[in-house]
Amino acid sequence: MAGYTPPTRDIAFTLRTICDIDSIISLPDFDHVDGDMVDGMLGEASRFFSEVIAPTNEIGDTVGSHLVDGEVRTPDAFKDAWSKYVDSGWGAVTGSPAYGGHGFPKTIGLSISEMMTSANLAFSLCPMLTGSAITLLTRHGTDALREQFLENLITGVWTGTMVLTEPEAGSDVGAVRAKAVRADDGTYRISGTKIFITWGDHDLVDNIIHLVLARTPDAPAGTKGISLFLVPKFILDDEGRPSDRNAIETVSVEHKLGIHASPTCVLSFEGATGYLIGEENRGMAYMFTMMNQARLEVGLEGMAIAERAYQLAASYAKDRRQGRAAGSEGPSPIIEHPDVRRMLMTMKATTEAMRGLVYDAVAAEDRSHHASTAAERETALDRLALLTPITKAWCTDRGCEVASIGIQVHGGMGFIEETGAAQFYRDARITPIYEGTNGIQALDLVMRKLPMHEGALIGGYLDEIATFTESLSAAGDALVDVRRELSSAVAAVRKATEWLNGSTDSVARMAGATPYQDMLGTLAGGYYLARQAAVAVADADHDPWMAAKVATARFYAMHLLPRVHACADAVVAGSEILFAVRDEFMGAEA
Ligand SMILES: Cc1cc2nc3c(=O)[nH]c(=O)nc-3n(C[C@H](O)[C@H](O)[C@H](O)COP(=O)(O)OP(=O)(O)OC[C@H]3O[C@@H](n4cnc5c(N)ncnc54)[C@H](O)[C@@H]3O)c2cc1C
């Protein structure tokens, strides 16, 4: 299997052209950060994740994590990798300086997460969920909980989990049944079975901090009756050190299609001691802090795995010789065949488009907390709300598609495990499912986000794309294809948006949600590539990397952006056709 070379130039270019990173690091909260520091950190991260973490990816897949005598054992290589990860301080980059963090913007943390996720998705899930737990605790925990738990989470001495799912409560989180009974000392006793808990148990650290949804007795039904608890694997002693084992049993570890090294646990809470976060019955609101961050990170996973699949496929296509390309005498590297070229360009353009979308969303998150004025913070928060479901769903759907194309580029060898292309495909397949399935993301987008501010939020985003598209005329002929295709795509999305926001038939809107999500994601991807091309075009004559940027945007405009039009009819088709075949004619013939 080929190694991983972090795309540091593309990451830096995206930080500059999409995030305007200089304007973020110049905000008062980031006084201690400067451009040289950021460059140095990205260089160091590139070396660390390619040399230390990437080599554990294949081992993790083949060895996996297992339950042995009630405790989860990870692959040996992970222990060494984890201790180097902690020693190097990578987990602490964005954490609060008050608790041992370095206080860098999330946008910079994202670049590091990208490299870690490309290097080893299964490994990255542990810091990813820990990061979400840190954010939740920072925003909603009491001072006492922050004092006891934050520093060790930020520095990676302990890790965090997100504990929602139960056998009867998957997408429908409101159906959670786990119980929380208040004890005389103000703590709670948590009981119930939770399933599918990522990194729910493991042997990399000496404490695991679970953030668990449960119901107090007499709580209202549904999501309004859910509370959130911090439940450590080991209860802390008076010195703040892990001591007594809490009443949590790891019942089993799932056998899965991919991410074999990430232990997906069934946990049984048997009167475990938990500490309430915030107020009773407000748990879902707090958990959304964690879920929204994780949704962006899962969108990132789609992009990061696509990058890895693309690198592997391109490397194979340069070596493998089959057939004769036009004008060549002997067997040609398959990269010379137009159809293989089409596949590789699809992988490259889609991956770079995703990078633009994910980075824009996370830059909006930084601005929503740190921008100088309340109005700027509000605007950024709205943008983040709009981009979160698209980032999660579009990037993970595309991640699977790109990983699948990666196998196709390899031909039969792609189906054989030893090349590694299959692992990327298997690993990618979970990403459209967890953190709210992509179907649920589409409903969030269409039913909640499109109507925001009476349609003005989505209208403003489409106006931004339309205005930018007009400005492309300044680039002359170089970007004429991009301008034409973007202009017609934005018009199509606007029409579909108006139909959705104008319809009073909520079932019809739900029926059109996923095709719409596809449309908007595809348009957004084209927009970010076009913004980069508009910058790159000035240097394209003398810098082949910049020329490639321009060509990539043109390819996307010609080959991929027209998919927007293919979705348009489905968005407005209504629900009747979805239910026209009666249930008894679905599945096995009656
Ligand atoms: C490897 C792995 C790791 C995970 N990690 C965690 C974790 O760390 N913590 C945690 O709490 N959970 C975790 N999960 C659980 C994951 O978030 C759920 O699997 C996911 O939310 C979907 O729930 P479900 O599996 O019950 O599917 P279901 O809810 O049964 O959904 C099945 C299908 O029905 C669709 N559907 C359901 N309801 C609706 C609706 N109202 N409208 C339209 N479509 C609908 C879904 O989109 C999906 O296509 C993990 C799962 C896996 C497999």
PDBQT file of the ligand as one rigid body, heavy atoms in Angstrom, charges set to zero:
ROOT
HETATM    1  C1  LIG A 601     -19.592   2.227  13.542  1.00  0.00    +0.000 C 
HETATM    2  C2  LIG A 601     -20.613   3.043  14.248  1.00  0.00    +0.000 A 
HETATM    3  C3  LIG A 601     -20.208   3.970  15.197  1.00  0.00    +0.000 A 
HETATM    4  C4  LIG A 601     -21.159   4.712  15.907  1.00  0.00    +0.000 A 
HETATM    5  N1  LIG A 601     -20.761   5.555  16.912  1.00  0.00    +0.000 NA
HETATM    6  C5  LIG A 601     -21.689   6.089  17.748  1.00  0.00    +0.000 A 
HETATM    7  C6  LIG A 601     -21.301   6.768  18.936  1.00  0.00    +0.000 A 
HETATM    8  O1  LIG A 601     -20.117   6.957  19.225  1.00  0.00    +0.000 OA
HETATM    9  N2  LIG A 601     -22.275   7.215  19.775  1.00  0.00    +0.000 N 
HETATM   10  C7  LIG A 601     -23.598   7.029  19.510  1.00  0.00    +0.000 A 
HETATM   11  O2  LIG A 601     -24.428   7.445  20.307  1.00  0.00    +0.000 OA
HETATM   12  N3  LIG A 601     -23.998   6.403  18.372  1.00  0.00    +0.000 NA
HETATM   13  C8  LIG A 601     -23.084   5.920  17.503  1.00  0.00    +0.000 A 
HETATM   14  N4  LIG A 601     -23.478   5.251  16.369  1.00  0.00    +0.000 N 
HETATM   15  C9  LIG A 601     -24.885   5.158  16.064  1.00  0.00    +0.000 C 
HETATM   16  C10 LIG A 601     -25.267   5.953  14.820  1.00  0.00    +0.000 C 
HETATM   17  O3  LIG A 601     -25.232   7.323  15.097  1.00  0.00    +0.000 OA
HETATM   18  C11 LIG A 601     -26.650   5.432  14.364  1.00  0.00    +0.000 C 
HETATM   19  O4  LIG A 601     -26.406   4.164  13.787  1.00  0.00    +0.000 OA
HETATM   20  C12 LIG A 601     -27.316   6.357  13.390  1.00  0.00    +0.000 C 
HETATM   21  O5  LIG A 601     -27.702   7.542  14.045  1.00  0.00    +0.000 OA
HETATM   22  C13 LIG A 601     -28.553   5.741  12.746  1.00  0.00    +0.000 C 
HETATM   23  O6  LIG A 601     -29.395   5.117  13.700  1.00  0.00    +0.000 OA
HETATM   24  P1  LIG A 601     -29.837   3.606  13.462  1.00  0.00    +0.000 P 
HETATM   25  O7  LIG A 601     -28.641   2.795  13.207  1.00  0.00    +0.000 OA
HETATM   26  O8  LIG A 601     -30.726   3.196  14.568  1.00  0.00    +0.000 OA
HETATM   27  O9  LIG A 601     -30.676   3.642  12.109  1.00  0.00    +0.000 OA
HETATM   28  P2  LIG A 601     -32.238   3.952  11.989  1.00  0.00    +0.000 P 
HETATM   29  O10 LIG A 601     -32.574   5.148  12.775  1.00  0.00    +0.000 OA
HETATM   30  O11 LIG A 601     -32.994   2.707  12.211  1.00  0.00    +0.000 OA
HETATM   31  O12 LIG A 601     -32.323   4.357  10.451  1.00  0.00    +0.000 OA
HETATM   32  C14 LIG A 601     -32.437   3.420   9.387  1.00  0.00    +0.000 C 
HETATM   33  C15 LIG A 601     -32.733   4.180   8.093  1.00  0.00    +0.000 C 
HETATM   34  O13 LIG A 601     -33.973   4.902   8.234  1.00  0.00    +0.000 OA
HETATM   35  C16 LIG A 601     -33.782   6.275   7.985  1.00  0.00    +0.000 C 
HETATM   36  N5  LIG A 601     -34.637   7.041   8.888  1.00  0.00    +0.000 N 
HETATM   37  C17 LIG A 601     -34.841   6.827  10.222  1.00  0.00    +0.000 A 
HETATM   38  N6  LIG A 601     -35.701   7.754  10.708  1.00  0.00    +0.000 NA
HETATM   39  C18 LIG A 601     -36.030   8.558   9.685  1.00  0.00    +0.000 A 
HETATM   40  C19 LIG A 601     -36.867   9.711   9.538  1.00  0.00    +0.000 A 
HETATM   41  N7  LIG A 601     -37.515  10.236  10.579  1.00  0.00    +0.000 N 
HETATM   42  N8  LIG A 601     -36.997  10.270   8.316  1.00  0.00    +0.000 NA
HETATM   43  C20 LIG A 601     -36.327   9.772   7.261  1.00  0.00    +0.000 A 
HETATM   44  N9  LIG A 601     -35.511   8.694   7.339  1.00  0.00    +0.000 NA
HETATM   45  C21 LIG A 601     -35.364   8.106   8.526  1.00  0.00    +0.000 A 
HETATM   46  C22 LIG A 601     -32.312   6.545   8.241  1.00  0.00    +0.000 C 
HETATM   47  O14 LIG A 601     -31.852   7.664   7.492  1.00  0.00    +0.000 OA
HETATM   48  C23 LIG A 601     -31.670   5.230   7.766  1.00  0.00    +0.000 C 
HETATM   49  O15 LIG A 601     -31.466   5.273   6.383  1.00  0.00    +0.000 OA
HETATM   50  C24 LIG A 601     -22.540   4.537  15.620  1.00  0.00    +0.000 A 
HETATM   51  C25 LIG A 601     -22.938   3.624  14.639  1.00  0.00    +0.000 A 
HETATM   52  C26 LIG A 601     -22.002   2.866  13.979  1.00  0.00    +0.000 A 
HETATM   53  C27 LIG A 601     -22.473   1.851  12.995  1.00  0.00    +0.000 C 
ENDROOT
TORSDOF 0
